[in-house]
């Protein structure tokens, strides 16, 4: 195995331990580019975890922001609704 492969595999594992799943996916993509064989089960599991959890956290954030927005829309005069709407557009 190349040292680039080992480096990316280690960094992906480190990113997983730090809950940085988007970075984890990037390291794994770079790792896969260094391979000329199919992924082994450990590599497939890491890749699956990276994508599942990165989507999970984004989804939860969207649900939370949408809930705040819905709550503020029910109020007649919400001072913070424009802030939430703008933040939600990022």
Beta strands, then each sheet from edge to edge (+ up, - down):
end
